[in-house]
């Protein structure tokens, strides 16, 4: 069971020293949700 359904829109903000945005985006692609924005930021 997924917390996302076909109407879900997802914004992914990754961390340079943690989990990058593209890695999380690949995980979300296995669900029916749509990734509308994905980025990796450096939080200092």
N, C-alpha and C positions, 0 to 999 in steps of 0.2 A: 504494500500500500504506500502511496506517495502523498506528501502534503501538498504537492502541486497538481493542478488539473489543467485541462486544455485551455482554460481562460487565464492562467497565471502569467504574469509578466515579471521578469526578474532583472534586477540591477546587481551586477557583481563588481565589488571593489576589493581587489586583492592587495596584499602587502608584499613589498619587495623582499623583506627578510622573513616572511611567513609563507603563506600560500598565495602564489600569483593568480591573477584574474583568469588567464586562459586555462589554468588547471581546474579551477572551480567551474568555468564555463563548460568544459568537457564533461564534467560530472552532471551538470544540469541538463545537458543534451540527451541524457538517458531517460529524462522524464518528459511528460507532455508540455512542460512550460516553455515559454519563449524568452530567450535572453535578449533584452532590448539595449543593454549597455554593459560593456565589460572593460575594466581598466585595472592596471597595477600601479599603485601609488607608493611613494616613500614617505612614511610618517616619522618625522624626526622630532 
